[in-house]
Amino acid sequence: MEKYLSLNNYPLNQAQRQILIYLKLNGAQPSTVMAKHLKITNEGTRLHLVKLIEQGLVKSEQPTKGVGRPTSIYDITAQGSALFPDTHADLTTQLLQTIKEELGDEALKKLIAAREKDFSAKYNNAIKENDSLENKLEALVNMRTEEGYMATWDKEDDEYILAENHCPICSAAKECQGFCSAELNNFKKVFGSDVEVERSEHIVKGDRRCAYKIKSKHKVKTD
């Protein structure tokens, strides 16, 4: 919980905060799954969800699949997502617009390149070049989570999925997608030329999260 302290500014109890974080990390879920995660009763979970729905932070849907009574699925709303930090959103967007208008596109490109260089140095200092792919992935996920991206990773068959369930610079990224390109470049540098890194989901394009498919061009070195 300590990584998402911005939620403490909103009148929610601990279970309600955990529900929002869980939905942010995992997408739409039935109440039974969340009850198991929270280790409380289904009825207790539904009561928390009702409160969150009343506040406009969660929405409920009933997919029409198969026969029988439909199961309600709950998801975080745009208002709920707004409780997670977008770093100085208004100031950042205004600053980018000013740079572009007053100094031109080249100045904006230099700003993005400088940011890319700074983060590249940060990651390279913390992640060893000869580490296994999984060790690099774990280290990067930890660093990105500390930066506010709510990052996770998983393995699917012969490739890895790096997921970022929140974007703390979303306003800046929407204003200038050069930031997104720079981040992808940095990920490629972290994993090296023997690893393919491809963005498969993109928040800016309307997806729930940003996700990257990561696959070794050779046999993966695991621990």
Buried (B, 14 or more C-beta within 10 A) or exposed (E): EEEBEEBEEBEBEEBBBBBBBBBBBBEBBEBEBBBEBBEBEEEEBBBBBEBBBEBEBBBBEEEEEEEEEEEEBBBBBEEBBEBBBBBBBEEBBEBBEEBBEEEEEEEBEEBBEEBBEEBBEEBEEEBEEEBBBBBBBBBBBEBBBEBBBBBBBEEEEEBBBBBBBBBBBBBBBBBBBBBBBBBBBBBBBBBBEEBBBEBEBBBBEEEBBBBBBBBBEEEBEEE
